[in-house]
Structures are given as structure tokens and as C-alpha cells.
Amino acid sequence: MRVVIIGGTGHIGSYLTVRLYEAGYTVLCVCRGERKPYRDHPAWSHIQYVHLDRTAEEGAGNFGERICELNADAVIDLTCYTPNSASQLVQSLDGGVCHLLHCGTVWVHGHSVEVPTTEDALRQPFGDYGIRKQAIEHYLLNEAHTRLPVTVLHPGHLVGPGWYPINPQGNFNPDVFEVLAAGRELTLPNLGMETVHHVHADDVAQAFVCALTHRDAAVGQAFHVVSPRALTLRGYAEQIAAWLGQPARLAFLPFDEWKTAVNERDARVTLDHIAHSPNCSIEKARRLLGYSPRYTSLEAIQEAVAFLRKQSRQQP
Ligand SMILES: NC(=O)c1ccc[n+]([C@@H]2O[C@H](COP(=O)([O-])OP(=O)(O)OC[C@H]3O[C@@H](n4cnc5c(N)ncnc54)[C@H](OP(=O)(O)O)[C@@H]3O)[C@@H](O)[C@H]2O)c1
């Protein structure tokens, strides 16, 4: 079976491309060729690269056609961020592939009501990214599905060796892990009871392969792809401190006070994460796709942090 993966060398693609190859698929990886995958693997020498700039091709109205020409049985779209991108691809693929798999985000939910959030929860997205991803999901599952079989997978915060995960303050500042490692005081916004929901990139890759292999159950459906359980910021900080051999010395401030002590970007990213506070159920993916994440949130985070701390110690 021929599978095209659009964006196959990024966080998810670094695992998914390899998994697809190992599962026996013929894999065509569409990217610009500007970056290396996050992991070395012998599989990369067997992947067929198709170098395309999606933005430029879409601007010229050609992207969908270029993908269609690859004669794939299935297309996995990891880099679709606007409804226009989705509709260009769908119109070109119309009837030409057996399965289109789109990568969404748990941000489509916006504020949670009942947690863990299930896929059938009312969508109340906020913020440009979540609103656009929800519009894409709506288009794919409510309009495009009459033209071709579609599945939407919604990952949480991606984690893997090679990049810093969302930290216990809800932003990407790597110093937070060093503060915990040194046993220094870490101040968390509010009471530290807001949540983050990580997932190892390899577990997202697993879910895409499960969706391909359980096609009949997957078509027309959306699935959360996260770790088994979300973390509170406070619990996250305590567990990481313990893992680093330190007591957690935590302080708490209301967000508006807390933000004055961090830079503007960290404050903005934290607000985005605590406002969303995702906590999603994976029961649907477990039941219909056989999704079985290998990593808890903490296991995935520990692997990523250990990798990056080791790398920074080795740097001259
Ligand atoms: N990051 C998260 O925590 C998170 C959470 C939930 C959902 N998601 C979703 O996950 C999906 C994939 O994210 P990711 O983090 O794996 O992606 P990523 O690491 O940003 O990787 C992007 C991939 O697309 C390629 N690419 C980028 N610009 C391109 C262009 N103009 N034309 C062709 N190829 C291009 C890149 O290779 P080149 O640069 O070589 O072209 C790379 O292979 C997205 O749909 C995102 O919404 C992400």
C-alpha cells in the first residue's frame, strides 16, 4: 500500500514515517527538505522524498494536483492549518484515495466542560489556531466525507527526544527544568491545578498506523491521541522534581502577578495552555483503533528532558 505523508520529517513524522516503513507500506514523504528528522533510522534511506513547498504550491493552486499525481492509496496530512488548504487537497483527491488522515489538535475543544473530554463534546474553540483546526475538522467530517473517506486524529502536546516539552509552568522555557533540578523555588500560576495533556510523538505515530489498519472503524471519525492521563501543573512539577532527586519547592501567584516575573512570550504561551487546560479521553481510540500508548505523560517528558540535559552537558 502506498502512503503519502505530508510533513513526514517533523515531530510526528520522525516516528510515523519510520513506523509506516516498518509496517511494510511504500512511503512517500512530502516536505521541502529543509530539516532533518529528529531521529536517525535505517528506514530513512528507503523513503521516497518528494520535495514540495506546500505554501508556494497552494498559492499557485497546484498542491492538491501534485499530491494526487503520487497515486497514493492513503494520504496522511500533518501540515494542514487552514480550511482552504484542506479543501484544495480534498477537491484534487476527490475519489482518488482510499483514506485521507488529517492531523488536528485537542485545541479544537476550547474550554472543557466535563473531563476527561470525549470526542463528541461540543466544540468551543478559541484562539486562531484552535478555531482554524476546528473549522478544518468540521469541513472534513461534515462535507468532505461525501467525496472521500476521512479520519481526524487530535494529538495533545507533542513530546519526544530532541525538543523541550511544555513545562510545569505551561510554556517551553527549558530553565524551568533546571530550576527544579537545582532544588530552587519555582513559582506556578494560580494554584497549579490547571492541566496539560502530553503525548509521545511515537504514540501519535502508532495511532495513525492503527487508523490506517482499522480503516472501517476510523473513517468518518475523530479521535483524541494523548497519553492515558493529563497532568496538573503542580503534580507535574512535584513529580519532575522528585525524578531529579530534589524536593519540589513551589510557590503560587495569581496569573496576572505571575506573568510580571516572566518574559512576554512565556506568559503568552502559559496563558494559552492554562486557558485550554486539556484533559482528554482516549477510550474511543482504544476501543475502535486498538490505540495503546506506550508512554504516560511523565515517562514521555522524562525521556525528552533526560535526552536534552545530556545533550547540553556534552556541548563544549
Ligand atoms: N506541536 C504540538 O505540540 C502539536 C500538538 C497538537 C497537534 N499538532 C499538530 O501536529 C501536526 C504536525 O506537527 P509537527 O509538530 O509534527 O510538525 P513539524 O515538526 O512542524 O513538522 C513539519 C513538517 O512539515 C514540513 N514542512 C513545513 N513547511 C512545509 C512546507 N511549506 N511545504 C512542505 N513541507 C513543509 C517539514 O519539513 P521541511 O521543513 O523540510 O519542509 C516537516 O516535515 C500539525 O497539524 C499540528 O497542528 C501539533
The ligand as an SDF file (V2000), in Angstrom:
LIG
                    3D

 48 52  0  0  0  0  0  0  0  0999 V2000
    3.3960   20.5830   18.2180 N   0  0  0  0  0  0  0  0  0  0  0  0
    2.4280   20.1510   19.0140 C   0  0  0  0  0  0  0  0  0  0  0  0
    2.5550   20.0330   20.2410 O   0  0  0  0  0  0  0  0  0  0  0  0
    1.1100   19.7550   18.3830 C   0  0  0  0  0  0  0  0  0  0  0  0
    0.0310   19.4390   19.2360 C   0  0  0  0  0  0  0  0  0  0  0  0
   -1.1580   19.0180   18.6630 C   0  0  0  0  0  0  0  0  0  0  0  0
   -1.2770   18.9150   17.2890 C   0  0  0  0  0  0  0  0  0  0  0  0
   -0.2100   19.2500   16.4960 N   0  0  0  0  0  0  0  0  0  0  0  0
   -0.3920   19.1090   15.0410 C   0  0  0  0  0  0  0  0  0  0  0  0
    0.6160   18.2150   14.5810 O   0  0  0  0  0  0  0  0  0  0  0  0
    0.8130   18.4140   13.1740 C   0  0  0  0  0  0  0  0  0  0  0  0
    2.2520   18.2260   12.8020 C   0  0  0  0  0  0  0  0  0  0  0  0
    3.0250   18.8450   13.7020 O   0  0  0  0  0  0  0  0  0  0  0  0
    4.5510   18.5280   13.8940 P   0  0  0  0  0  0  0  0  0  0  0  0
    4.8630   19.2560   15.1640 O   0  0  0  0  0  0  0  0  0  0  0  0
    4.8960   17.0860   13.7300 O   0  0  0  0  0  0  0  0  0  0  0  0
    5.1470   19.3070   12.6430 O   0  0  0  0  0  0  0  0  0  0  0  0
    6.5720   19.9220   12.4830 P   0  0  0  0  0  0  0  0  0  0  0  0
    7.5250   19.3030   13.4670 O   0  0  0  0  0  0  0  0  0  0  0  0
    6.4260   21.3900   12.4370 O   0  0  0  0  0  0  0  0  0  0  0  0
    6.9950   19.3570   11.0410 O   0  0  0  0  0  0  0  0  0  0  0  0
    6.5580   19.9430    9.8670 C   0  0  0  0  0  0  0  0  0  0  0  0
    6.8560   19.0370    8.6830 C   0  0  0  0  0  0  0  0  0  0  0  0
    6.3190   19.6440    7.5230 O   0  0  0  0  0  0  0  0  0  0  0  0
    7.3550   20.0120    6.6180 C   0  0  0  0  0  0  0  0  0  0  0  0
    7.0190   21.3390    6.1180 N   0  0  0  0  0  0  0  0  0  0  0  0
    6.9850   22.5050    6.8110 C   0  0  0  0  0  0  0  0  0  0  0  0
    6.6240   23.5230    5.9940 N   0  0  0  0  0  0  0  0  0  0  0  0
    6.4030   22.9650    4.7750 C   0  0  0  0  0  0  0  0  0  0  0  0
    6.0100   23.4910    3.5050 C   0  0  0  0  0  0  0  0  0  0  0  0
    5.7590   24.8080    3.3170 N   0  0  0  0  0  0  0  0  0  0  0  0
    5.8800   22.6390    2.4740 N   0  0  0  0  0  0  0  0  0  0  0  0
    6.1270   21.3130    2.6150 C   0  0  0  0  0  0  0  0  0  0  0  0
    6.5130   20.7640    3.7880 N   0  0  0  0  0  0  0  0  0  0  0  0
    6.6470   21.5790    4.8510 C   0  0  0  0  0  0  0  0  0  0  0  0
    8.6480   19.9780    7.4250 C   0  0  0  0  0  0  0  0  0  0  0  0
    9.7810   19.6780    6.6440 O   0  0  0  0  0  0  0  0  0  0  0  0
   10.5820   20.8600    5.8450 P   0  0  0  0  0  0  0  0  0  0  0  0
   10.7860   21.9680    6.8510 O   0  0  0  0  0  0  0  0  0  0  0  0
   11.8480   20.1910    5.4140 O   0  0  0  0  0  0  0  0  0  0  0  0
    9.6980   21.2580    4.7210 O   0  0  0  0  0  0  0  0  0  0  0  0
    8.3280   18.8240    8.3810 C   0  0  0  0  0  0  0  0  0  0  0  0
    8.4880   17.5860    7.7010 O   0  0  0  0  0  0  0  0  0  0  0  0
    0.1810   19.7670   12.8610 C   0  0  0  0  0  0  0  0  0  0  0  0
   -1.0020   19.5260   12.1380 O   0  0  0  0  0  0  0  0  0  0  0  0
   -0.1620   20.3550   14.2290 C   0  0  0  0  0  0  0  0  0  0  0  0
   -1.3210   21.1470   14.1750 O   0  0  0  0  0  0  0  0  0  0  0  0
    0.9740   19.6470   16.9930 C   0  0  0  0  0  0  0  0  0  0  0  0
  1  2  1  0
  2  3  2  0
  2  4  1  0
  4  5  1  0
  4 48  2  0
  5  6  2  0
  6  7  1  0
  7  8  2  0
  8  9  1  0
  8 48  1  0
  9 10  1  0
  9 46  1  0
 10 11  1  0
 11 12  1  0
 11 44  1  0
 12 13  1  0
 13 14  1  0
 14 15  2  0
 14 16  1  0
 14 17  1  0
 17 18  1  0
 18 19  2  0
 18 20  1  0
 18 21  1  0
 21 22  1  0
 22 23  1  0
 23 24  1  0
 23 42  1  0
 24 25  1  0
 25 26  1  0
 25 36  1  0
 26 27  1  0
 26 35  1  0
 27 28  2  0
 28 29  1  0
 29 30  1  0
 29 35  2  0
 30 31  1  0
 30 32  2  0
 32 33  1  0
 33 34  2  0
 34 35  1  0
 36 37  1  0
 36 42  1  0
 37 38  1  0
 38 39  2  0
 38 40  1  0
 38 41  1  0
 42 43  1  0
 44 45  1  0
 44 46  1  0
 46 47  1  0
M  CHG  2   8   1  16  -1
M  END
$$$$
